[in-house]
């Protein structure tokens, strides 16, 4: 097993400081890093062992960062706008890119992070490829139902403490940023329709067949609407966390995707 070195960063951005972490295999081959974009309740630490495994198997640097308001990044006071998915690429990601002196890169986005990855790719030609996992392409009834169930769960004693472990005093903001936005009637018409028309780099859309927040219509939409080469992978007996539930299959798929595209 290769030695994986890690490094942590604080990046200044509008509204506060963003926390990032890199995993670097000794003698890493490719100079093109994979940048991870987390889900609605996620953080760098909630990727768990996935970044290290990915860095080792791909033999390249892997970078993850906490969006502003999450994890070890600074808090946000105001709720996110209904354009928060697009704004991640417009406002915040450019500071991560410049702050870490990143040139060309590949994105891996989980859940809403996948929608953000697609929006970044639509705007930035330096993005050479996008892999999404369990990512929403529009708002399904299944999405709303899943969020409502989780919302009810967080009303039970002890549940907020689980979120506070990763987000500290920001935990309630994190939860409300997810539930209030996705359940808002004003967000019901959101989709990746316009975005995908501008994504010309290769796209890999991964989805579990038992995802509790969305059907296979999501990866079909992402792969089908992309302007460039695209492919879809449906994982059997897999829910909303493909990178943790089916780590070997996800890492293998990303490795093949990058190899086939010479990325």
C-alpha positions in Angstrom: 0.0 0.0 0.0 1.3 3.4 -1.0 2.0 6.0 1.7 -0.7 8.7 1.6 0.3 12.1 2.9 -2.3 14.6 3.9 -2.3 18.4 4.1 -5.0 20.8 5.4 -5.7 24.3 4.2 -7.8 27.4 5.1 -8.9 29.3 2.0 -10.3 32.8 2.2 -13.6 33.3 0.3 -16.5 35.7 0.3 -18.2 35.3 3.7 -15.5 33.5 5.5 -12.8 30.8 5.5 -13.1 27.4 3.7 -11.5 24.3 5.1 -9.9 21.9 2.6 -7.8 18.7 2.9 -5.7 16.9 0.3 -4.6 13.2 0.1 -1.4 12.8 -1.8 0.1 9.3 -2.8 3.8 9.1 -2.6 5.2 9.5 -6.1 1.7 10.2 -7.5 1.4 10.0 -11.2 -1.2 12.3 -12.7 -0.9 16.0 -12.0 -4.7 16.3 -12.4 -6.4 16.1 -9.0 -9.8 14.8 -8.2 -11.9 17.3 -6.2 -14.7 16.0 -4.1 -18.0 17.9 -3.5 -20.0 16.7 -0.6 -23.7 16.2 -0.1 -26.3 18.3 1.7 -25.4 17.2 5.3 -21.8 16.3 4.4 -18.3 17.5 5.2 -14.7 16.5 4.6 -14.7 14.1 7.5 -17.9 12.5 6.4 -16.2 11.2 3.3 -14.6 8.8 5.8 -11.9 6.6 4.2 -13.0 7.2 0.6 -10.6 10.0 -0.3 -7.5 8.0 0.8 -8.6 4.9 -1.0 -9.3 6.9 -4.2 -5.9 8.7 -4.0 -4.2 5.3 -3.6 -6.1 3.5 -6.4 -5.9 6.4 -8.9 -2.3 7.3 -7.9 -3.2 11.0 -7.9 -4.0 13.8 -5.4 -7.6 13.9 -4.1 -8.9 17.1 -2.5 -12.1 17.7 -0.5 -13.4 20.9 1.0 -16.2 21.9 3.4 -18.5 24.4 1.8 -19.0 27.6 3.7 -21.4 26.9 6.5 -20.3 23.2 6.8 -17.8 21.1 8.8 -14.7 23.1 9.7 -15.4 26.0 7.4 -16.8 29.2 8.8 -20.5 29.6 9.6 -23.1 31.3 7.5 -25.9 33.3 9.1 -28.2 33.7 6.1 -30.0 30.7 4.5 -28.7 29.7 1.1 -30.4 31.2 -1.9 -32.5 29.1 -4.3 -29.5 29.4 -6.7 -27.1 27.8 -4.2 -26.2 25.0 -6.5 -25.2 27.4 -9.3 -23.6 29.8 -6.9 -21.1 27.2 -5.6 -19.4 27.3 -9.0 -19.9 31.0 -9.5 -18.8 32.3 -6.1 -17.0 29.8 -3.9 -15.3 27.1 -6.0 -13.1 29.7 -7.9 -11.5 30.6 -4.6 -10.8 27.0 -3.8 -9.2 26.6 -7.2 -7.1 29.6 -6.9 -6.3 29.2 -3.2 -4.9 25.7 -3.9 -3.2 26.7 -7.2 -5.3 24.1 -9.1 -5.1 24.2 -12.9 -6.7 21.2 -14.6 -8.9 19.0 -12.5 -11.6 16.3 -12.4 -14.7 16.5 -10.1 -16.6 13.9 -8.1 -19.8 15.1 -6.6 -22.1 13.2 -4.2 -25.8 14.0 -4.1 -26.2 17.8 -4.4 -22.4 18.0 -4.8 -22.9 16.3 -8.2 -25.2 19.1 -9.4 -22.6 21.6 -8.2 -19.9 19.6 -10.1 -22.0 19.8 -13.3 -22.5 23.5 -12.9 -18.7 24.0 -12.3 -17.9 22.0 -15.4 -20.4 24.0 -17.5 -18.5 27.2 -16.5 -14.9 26.1 -16.4 -12.9 24.5 -19.3 -10.2 23.5 -16.8 -12.6 20.8 -15.6 -11.6 17.7 -17.6 -14.3 15.3 -16.4 -17.2 14.9 -13.9 -18.3 11.9 -12.0 -21.6 12.1 -10.0 -23.0 9.7 -7.4 -26.6 9.7 -6.3 -27.0 13.2 -7.7 -30.3 14.9 -8.2 -31.1 16.3 -11.7 -34.4 17.8 -10.8 -36.9 17.6 -7.8 -38.7 14.3 -7.7 -41.5 13.3 -5.3 -39.1 10.6 -4.0 -36.6 13.4 -3.2 -39.1 15.4 -1.2 -40.5 12.3 0.6 -37.0 11.2 1.6 -36.2 14.6 3.0 -39.5 14.8 5.0 -38.7 11.4 6.6 -35.2 12.6 7.6 -36.7 15.8 8.9 -39.0 13.9 11.1 -36.1 11.7 12.3 -34.2 14.8 13.5 -37.1 15.7 15.8 -36.2 12.7 17.9 -34.0 13.1 21.0 -30.3 12.8 20.3 -30.4 13.1 16.5 -29.2 16.7 16.3 -26.2 15.7 18.4 -25.1 13.3 15.6 -25.1 16.3 13.2 -23.3 18.5 15.7 -20.5 16.0 15.8 -19.5 17.0 12.3 -20.8 20.6 12.1 -20.7 21.9 15.7 -22.9 24.9 16.3 -23.6 25.1 12.5 -25.6 21.8 12.6 -29.1 23.4 12.7 -28.2 25.8 9.8 -26.9 22.8 7.8 -30.1 20.9 8.4 -32.4 23.8 7.6 -30.3 24.7 4.5 -31.2 21.3 3.2 -34.8 20.8 4.2 -36.1 24.3 3.8 -34.6 24.7 0.4 -35.5 21.4 -1.2 -39.0 21.4 0.2 -39.7 25.0 -0.8 -42.4 25.4 -3.5 -40.1 28.0 -5.1 -37.5 25.3 -5.6 -39.8 22.7 -7.2 -38.9 23.7 -10.8 -35.1 23.5 -10.3 -33.3 21.2 -12.7 -29.9 20.7 -14.5 -31.5 21.1 -17.9 -29.7 24.3 -18.9 -26.5 23.3 -17.2 -26.0 19.9 -18.9 -26.2 21.6 -22.3 -23.0 23.3 -21.5 -21.1 20.4 -20.0 -18.8 19.3 -22.8 -16.3 17.3 -20.8 -16.8 13.5 -20.2 -19.5 12.7 -17.6 -20.0 9.5 -15.5 -23.4 9.3 -13.6 -23.4 6.7 -10.9 -26.6 5.8 -9.0 -27.8 3.1 -6.7 -30.9 1.1 -7.6 -32.2 1.5 -4.0 -31.5 5.2 -3.6 -34.0 6.6 -1.2 -33.9 10.2 -2.6 -34.2 9.6 -6.3 -34.8 7.2 -9.1 -32.7 6.2 -12.1 -34.3 9.1 -13.9 -31.6 11.2 -12.4 -28.5 9.5 -13.9 -30.4 9.0 -17.2 -31.1 12.8 -17.2 -27.5 13.7 -16.4 -25.9 11.3 -18.9 -28.6 11.9 -21.5 -28.5 15.7 -21.5 -24.7 16.2 -21.3 -23.2 17.9 -24.3 -20.1 15.7 -24.3 -19.4 12.0 -24.0 -21.3 10.4 -21.1 -22.1 7.1 -19.5 -24.3 5.8 -16.7 -23.6 3.2 -14.0 -26.5 1.7 -11.9 -25.2 -0.2 -8.9 -27.4 -3.1 -7.6 -28.5 -3.2 -4.0 -27.1 0.3 -3.3 -28.7 3.3 -1.6 -27.8 6.9 -1.5 -24.1 6.4 -0.4 -22.5 4.6 -3.4 -19.0 5.6 -2.4 -19.4 4.1 1.0 -21.7 1.2 0.2 -20.0 0.1 -2.9 -16.5 1.6 -2.6 -14.6 -0.9 -4.7 -17.1 -0.6 -7.6 -17.2 3.2 -7.5 -13.4 3.6 -7.3 -13.1 1.0 -10.1 -15.6 2.8 -12.3 -13.9 6.2 -11.7 -10.5 4.6 -12.5 -11.8 3.1 -15.7 -13.6 6.4 -16.6 -10.4 8.4 -16.3 -8.3 5.8 -18.0 -10.6 5.4 -21.0 -10.7 9.2 -21.4 -6.9 9.6 -20.8 -7.6 11.9 -18.0 
